[in-house]
Amino acid sequence: MGTQEYEFAEIMVDKLILESFANEQSLYHTEKKKPSKANLDRYRHRLKWHIGHSLSMRQKQVIRHYLKGRTERDIAKKLGITQQVVHIYKHRAIKKLYKYLIT
C-alpha cells in the first residue's frame, strides 16, 4: 500500500487582520447599542415613505391597521376578507418593507 503525501501551504497573516477580527462583534453578541435619535428618525421617515409608496393598496390598509394595534381578526372583519388573507398581506408587506429598509 502506497503512502500519500499532503502539502500544506503556510499562510502569512497580517497582524492588522487579526486585530480587526478581534474588534468585530459576533452575531451572537448580546450587548446592544442604543440607536441615536437621528438614526431612529431617519428610519421612521424611510418606513413611512415605503409604506406609502412601495406597498399595494391592500397591503397599506392591513399594515396601517396592524400598526394601530388591531388584531388580524379585527382587520379581517373591517376589510371584509378572511383572517388568513390578512396574514398573507401582512407577511408580504413586512417582507417587502424589510427588503427596502435593509438596503
N, C-alpha and C positions, 0 to 999 in steps of 0.2 A: 504494500500500500504506500502510495507516494505522499509526501508531505506538502502541504500548501503554505505558501508564503503570503503574508499580508503586508502591504506597505501602508504606513500611516504618515500623513503629512503633518509637519508641525505648523501650527497656525500662530503667527505673531499677532498678539492682541495689544492694541494701544491702551495705555493707562487711562486716557480720556474716555475711551469707550466704556471701560469697566466702571469708571466713576459716574458716567451718565446713566448706566443701568441701575446703579445703586441709588441714584436720586429719583428715579421713576417710581411711581406708586403702583402697586399691584391692583388688579381688577378686584381683588378681594379685600382691599384696604377699606376699613370701616369708618375711618375718620373723614367726615365730610366738611368741606369748606363751605361757609355760608356765602351764597352769591351776593354780589353787590346790588344795590338798589338800581343802578344804571343798567346792569345786565338783566335784572328782572323786568324792568320797564321795557327794554328792547324786546325781550322775549314775549311779553304780553302784547306789544304792538304787532309783532310778526304773527302771533297766534290769531289775533283779531282780524288782521288783513287776510290771512289764509282761510279763515272760516268764511269770510265774506266773498272771497274771490276764487278759491280752489275747490270748494265743495259743490255738489249738486244741490238743488233747491231742497230736496227731501233730507239730505244729509245735514244741511244747515238747520232745518227745523228740528231734527232729532237732537243734534248737538246743543242747540240753544236751550231746549227743554231740559236736556241732561245737565247742562251747566247750572241751571236754576235749581237743581236738586230733585227733579222729578224722577220717578222710577220708570223702568221700561214699560211696566203695565199701565201707568198713568199716561205716558206718552202715546202708547198704542191706542188707548181709548180716545184721547184728544185728537189724534190724526186719523182715526178710523182704519187702522191697519193692525195686524197681529203683533204680538209681543216679539215673536221670532224675527219678523221683518224689521222691527225697531232695533233689535240686537244686531242684525246684519248691517243696517245703515250706520249704526254707532261704531261697530267694529271697522268697517271700511273707511269711515270718516277719520277715526283716530289713526288708523294705519297711514292714510294719506297725509294727515297733518304731521305725524311723526316724521315721515319721509321729507317733507318740506322744511321742517324746523331743524332737523339734524344737519342738513346740507348747508 
